[in-house]
Structures are given as C-alpha cells and as structure tokens.
Amino acid sequence: MMPPDLPCGIDADGWHQEAQRVLSPNFGFRPAGAVIDLIVVHAISLPPGQYGGPEIVQLFCNDLDTTAHPSLEELRNLRVSSHFLIQRNGKLWQFVGCADRAWHAGASSYRQKFDCNNDSIGIELEGIVGDTFEDAQYAALTELCTLLCKRYPTIAYIAGHEHIAPGRKQDPGPGFDWERLRTLLGAVTLHFPQPLC
C-alpha cells in the first residue's frame, strides 16, 4: 500500500518517483498563498530541430556550452528551468519539485492571473514548433497530467506557452494535438485553451 504522502507516486515536495531526477539551480519558492492550478505545455529542442542530445538538460542546469552551435549563443547566461521534460521516446525527466517555482513561463498571464510561474507546473516536450510529437510523448504526458491532477486537485487548467505568452512564444505550436490529449485524459477534468486566431 502506498504511503499517504506518496499518492500516485508524487511525493509531498512534488517529486515524481519514477522520473530521472536532475536538480536545477534555477527555481525559487512559490509566493505565499499561491495555488497550483495550471499545467503549461512547452516544446524545446537544442540545437533547434535536433533531438536526443544532452543540451536541454545542460540548459536547465546552467551547464550548456553555448559555443558548441551557433544557435546556442543566444542562450548564454540564460537561467531557466522546467519541472519536467518528456523526450521523444517518452522518457521523463524532472528538474524542480512541483512544490517549488520553476522558471519556465517568463512574462505571462492566463485565467486573469499574471506571472504564471507562481502557480503552474511546466512540462517541456522535446520538439519544435511546427513538428509533430511522438506517441510515446502523448502517453507519458497523459500519465503525468493524470498524476499531477491527483496530487494537486486544485489544477483546473492546461495551456501551451503560446497561450500564456501570445505573440512572444509559439510553442508547443500547431504540431501539438490538443484534442488528442483531451481524449487521452478521458475523465480528467481540465479547462483546455481556446484555439489561437
């Protein structure tokens, strides 16, 4: 029987017990009174369009060699993180406990709230805007969202980075199938984003 502080395999500090854990220094405390009510889906690949390398993990841990590829130079001195990363093969990584505030949203607003980092959980999908995502990623994302909603019953919304920072961000982009995710989640009740015009 699962201990009471580990429902669904996510502990009291918001660490997924089966994810590959790599600690990012890029996080902070959630503000007093913050209620986790939003999941934000992102897409990332480093270098852009290349999959399977260590660069995303390195970025979130401030270990990225920005001289290794011309496209990485703009990331020099960038300090970002996400709670989770799902690779193309469905492998799940975690960098920040969900009880803490990861730095994934940037300037953002959604459901009449600003600074979405304060009360959201960020999930990066290995991918690029305009590309499609793998079956294994949808399966892992569905399982993760289901577990998060059980651990945090206050979660009521799910959106893409493009929805919380329109005009500034475009991910996960048109290659991400929101209706497929809605169907896969089944009985999990979440408010999905309206299509962008």
QUIQUIMO-V661935 format. One record per residue. N is the residue number from 1. RES is the residue in one small letter. PSI is psi in whole degrees, 0 to 359 (none if undefined). Layout:
n->N res->RES psi->PSI
n->N res->RES psi->PSI
This chain:
n->1 res->m psi->138
n->2 res->m psi->135
n->3 res->p psi->153
n->4 res->p psi->336
n->5 res->d psi->7
n->6 res->l psi->47
n->7 res->p psi->134
n->8 res->c psi->11
n->9 res->g psi->15
n->10 res->i psi->122
n->11 res->d psi->183
n->12 res->a psi->336
n->13 res->d psi->3
n->14 res->g psi->26
n->15 res->w psi->127
n->16 res->h psi->127
n->17 res->q psi->345
n->18 res->e psi->359
n->19 res->a psi->152
n->20 res->q psi->116
n->21 res->r psi->124
n->22 res->v psi->121
n->23 res->l psi->124
n->24 res->s psi->141
n->25 res->p psi->354
n->26 res->n psi->82
n->27 res->f psi->171
n->28 res->g psi->181
n->29 res->f psi->146
n->30 res->r psi->146
n->31 res->p psi->154
n->32 res->a psi->134
n->33 res->g psi->356
n->34 res->a psi->138
n->35 res->v psi->123
n->36 res->i psi->111
n->37 res->d psi->7
n->38 res->l psi->137
n->39 res->i psi->130
n->40 res->v psi->125
n->41 res->v psi->129
n->42 res->h psi->171
n->43 res->a psi->140
n->44 res->i psi->142
n->45 res->s psi->140
n->46 res->l psi->130
n->47 res->p psi->161
n->48 res->p psi->128
n->49 res->g psi->358
n->50 res->q psi->137
n->51 res->y psi->152
n->52 res->g psi->354
n->53 res->g psi->178
n->54 res->p psi->1
n->55 res->e psi->325
n->56 res->i psi->313
n->57 res->v psi->317
n->58 res->q psi->320
n->59 res->l psi->313
n->60 res->f psi->344
n->61 res->c psi->10
n->62 res->n psi->29
n->63 res->d psi->11
n->64 res->l psi->129
n->65 res->d psi->99
n->66 res->t psi->356
n->67 res->t psi->356
n->68 res->a psi->339
n->69 res->h psi->139
n->70 res->p psi->326
n->71 res->s psi->344
n->72 res->l psi->346
n->73 res->e psi->323
n->74 res->e psi->348
n->75 res->l psi->0
n->76 res->r psi->131
n->77 res->n psi->8
n->78 res->l psi->135
n->79 res->r psi->101
n->80 res->v psi->166
n->81 res->s psi->170
n->82 res->s psi->158
n->83 res->h psi->314
n->84 res->f psi->156
n->85 res->l psi->133
n->86 res->i psi->115
n->87 res->q psi->173
n->88 res->r psi->328
n->89 res->n psi->4
n->90 res->g psi->358
n->91 res->k psi->135
n->92 res->l psi->128
n->93 res->w psi->151
n->94 res->q psi->137
n->95 res->f psi->334
n->96 res->v psi->136
n->97 res->g psi->144
n->98 res->c psi->340
n->99 res->a psi->341
n->100 res->d psi->170
n->101 res->r psi->109
n->102 res->a psi->163
n->103 res->w psi->74
n->104 res->h psi->336
n->105 res->a psi->326
n->106 res->g psi->203
n->107 res->a psi->121
n->108 res->s psi->159
n->109 res->s psi->148
n->110 res->y psi->152
n->111 res->r psi->43
n->112 res->q psi->29
n->113 res->k psi->147
n->114 res->f psi->162
n->115 res->d psi->74
n->116 res->c psi->344
n->117 res->n psi->330
n->118 res->n psi->324
n->119 res->d psi->32
n->120 res->s psi->166
n->121 res->i psi->127
n->122 res->g psi->132
n->123 res->i psi->117
n->124 res->e psi->133
n->125 res->l psi->132
n->126 res->e psi->112
n->127 res->g psi->181
n->128 res->i psi->149
n->129 res->v psi->128
n->130 res->g psi->340
n->131 res->d psi->159
n->132 res->t psi->172
n->133 res->f psi->160
n->134 res->e psi->154
n->135 res->d psi->318
n->136 res->a psi->328
n->137 res->q psi->318
n->138 res->y psi->320
n->139 res->a psi->314
n->140 res->a psi->321
n->141 res->l psi->319
n->142 res->t psi->313
n->143 res->e psi->316
n->144 res->l psi->313
n->145 res->c psi->321
n->146 res->t psi->315
n->147 res->l psi->318
n->148 res->l psi->320
n->149 res->c psi->332
n->150 res->k psi->319
n->151 res->r psi->321
n->152 res->y psi->84
n->153 res->p psi->352
n->154 res->t psi->348
n->155 res->i psi->122
n->156 res->a psi->346
n->157 res->y psi->151
n->158 res->i psi->138
n->159 res->a psi->164
n->160 res->g psi->164
n->161 res->h psi->325
n->162 res->e psi->333
n->163 res->h psi->330
n->164 res->i psi->346
n->165 res->a psi->58
n->166 res->p psi->139
n->167 res->g psi->334
n->168 res->r psi->324
n->169 res->k psi->150
n->170 res->q psi->2
n->171 res->d psi->152
n->172 res->p psi->349
n->173 res->g psi->182
n->174 res->p psi->345
n->175 res->g psi->350
n->176 res->f psi->131
n->177 res->d psi->94
n->178 res->w psi->323
n->179 res->e psi->324
n->180 res->r psi->316
n->181 res->l psi->317
n->182 res->r psi->316
n->183 res->t psi->316
n->184 res->l psi->325
n->185 res->l psi->338
n->186 res->g psi->249
n->187 res->a psi->350
n->188 res->v psi->120
n->189 res->t psi->113
n->190 res->l psi->149
n->191 res->h psi->118
n->192 res->f psi->156
n->193 res->p psi->152
n->194 res->q psi->146
n->195 res->p psi->141
n->196 res->l psi->142
n->197 res->c psi->none
